[in-house]
Amino acid sequence: MKKVISLAVALVLCLSIFVGCGAKEVNLADLMDKMNSEYSVDATKYETKDDMYKYYNINADDIKQFAAEVGKSDTDSKNTEVVLVEATDSDAASRVETALTNRYNSIFQQNASYSAEELDMVKNCKVTKDGNFVTMIIGEKASDMLTMFNDSIK
């Protein structure tokens, strides 16, 4: 009987270890800093959840953490816009995805009207959702930045 109880306790301990391994903590602000240094992005940071509502219509209650930057108009990064959000839950992630898709569509339409050159770059960019993480990465190095992001959350 003692062997059965010991085996059951050992099994429960093993299972609890595996459950804890599923979630990886990622600091999005640190990741944004890494992207900036690796891809030489010169951008203006959005600092508060109020900024996220003002520029993207994302409610503060839907955000667990975020990092967002928009390229400065007088630099090579002027057409770069990087938004990384960890939503509070899956429903919030869907709302964030909708808000960022609306912003992406607005950028697409703006470039379709004014800059065919920039439109090609925007066409190669996208909004992504992976669990509670949602991104909108627009820029010349968007694919590389998205790969860095995906590697960080896995």
C-alpha positions in Angstrom: 0.0 0.0 0.0 2.9 2.4 0.8 4.4 1.7 -2.6 1.2 2.6 -4.4 0.8 5.9 -2.4 4.5 6.8 -3.0 4.1 6.0 -6.7 0.9 8.2 -6.9 2.7 11.1 -5.1 5.6 10.8 -7.5 3.3 10.9 -10.5 1.5 14.0 -9.2 4.8 15.8 -8.6 6.0 14.9 -12.2 2.8 16.1 -13.7 2.9 19.4 -11.8 6.4 20.0 -13.1 5.3 19.6 -16.7 2.3 21.9 -16.2 4.6 24.7 -15.0 6.8 24.4 -18.1 4.1 25.6 -20.5 4.1 29.3 -19.8 7.1 31.4 -20.8 7.4 34.8 -19.3 8.4 37.5 -21.9 9.1 41.1 -21.1 7.8 43.0 -24.2 9.6 46.2 -23.3 13.0 44.4 -23.2 12.1 42.6 -26.4 11.4 45.9 -28.1 14.7 47.3 -26.9 16.4 44.2 -28.4 14.6 44.8 -31.7 15.6 48.4 -31.7 19.3 47.6 -31.2 19.3 44.8 -33.7 17.4 46.5 -36.5 18.4 50.1 -35.8 14.8 51.4 -35.4 14.6 55.0 -34.4 11.1 55.4 -33.1 8.9 57.2 -30.6 7.6 55.0 -27.7 4.1 54.9 -26.6 4.4 54.7 -22.8 0.9 54.3 -21.3 -2.2 52.2 -21.8 -4.0 55.5 -22.5 -1.7 55.9 -25.6 -2.8 52.4 -26.7 -6.4 53.5 -26.5 -5.7 56.9 -28.2 -3.8 55.5 -31.1 -5.2 51.9 -31.5 -8.5 51.9 -29.7 -7.3 49.1 -27.3 -8.9 49.2 -23.9 -6.5 49.2 -20.9 -8.4 46.3 -19.3 -7.4 44.1 -22.3 -3.7 44.7 -21.9 -1.5 42.7 -19.6 1.7 44.3 -21.0 2.7 46.0 -24.2 5.5 47.7 -26.1 4.7 50.1 -29.0 6.8 52.4 -31.1 6.2 54.4 -34.3 9.1 55.6 -36.5 10.0 59.3 -36.3 9.1 61.2 -39.4 12.6 62.5 -40.1 14.5 59.2 -39.9 14.9 56.1 -42.1 12.5 54.3 -39.6 9.7 56.8 -40.4 7.5 54.1 -41.9 8.1 51.6 -39.1 5.3 50.8 -36.6 5.8 48.0 -34.1 3.1 47.0 -31.6 3.6 44.0 -29.3 0.7 43.2 -26.9 0.1 40.5 -24.3 -3.6 40.5 -23.7 -5.2 39.5 -20.4 -7.0 36.5 -21.9 -8.1 35.0 -25.2 -11.2 37.2 -25.6 -9.1 40.3 -25.0 -6.5 39.0 -27.5 -9.3 38.8 -30.2 -10.3 42.4 -29.4 -6.7 43.6 -29.6 -6.3 41.7 -32.9 -9.3 43.4 -34.3 -8.1 46.9 -33.2 -4.6 46.3 -34.7 -6.1 44.9 -37.9 -8.2 48.1 -38.2 -4.9 50.2 -37.8 -3.1 48.0 -40.4 -6.0 48.5 -42.9 -5.8 52.2 -42.3 -2.1 52.3 -43.0 -2.6 50.1 -46.1 -5.3 52.5 -47.4 -3.1 55.5 -46.7 -0.2 54.0 -48.6 -2.5 52.8 -51.5 -3.5 56.5 -52.0 -0.1 58.2 -51.6 2.9 55.8 -51.9 3.0 52.8 -54.2 6.6 52.2 -53.0 5.6 52.0 -49.3 2.5 50.0 -50.2 4.7 47.1 -51.3 6.4 47.2 -47.9 3.1 47.3 -46.1 1.7 44.3 -48.1 4.6 42.2 -46.7 3.6 43.0 -43.1 0.8 41.7 -41.0 -1.1 41.4 -37.7 -0.5 38.2 -35.9 -2.0 36.4 -32.9 -0.4 33.6 -31.0 -2.3 32.7 -27.8 -2.6 36.0 -25.9 0.2 37.7 -27.8 -0.8 40.0 -30.7 1.5 41.9 -32.9 1.4 44.5 -35.7 4.9 44.9 -37.2 5.2 47.2 -40.1 8.6 48.1 -41.6 11.4 47.1 -43.9 12.6 44.4 -41.4 9.2 43.3 -40.3 9.7 39.7 -41.2 12.9 39.5 -39.2 11.4 41.3 -36.2 8.4 38.9 -36.3 10.8 36.0 -36.3 12.6 37.4 -33.2 9.2 37.9 -31.5 8.0 34.4 -32.2 11.3 32.9 -31.0 11.0 34.9 -27.8 7.5 33.7 -26.9 8.1 30.0 -27.7 
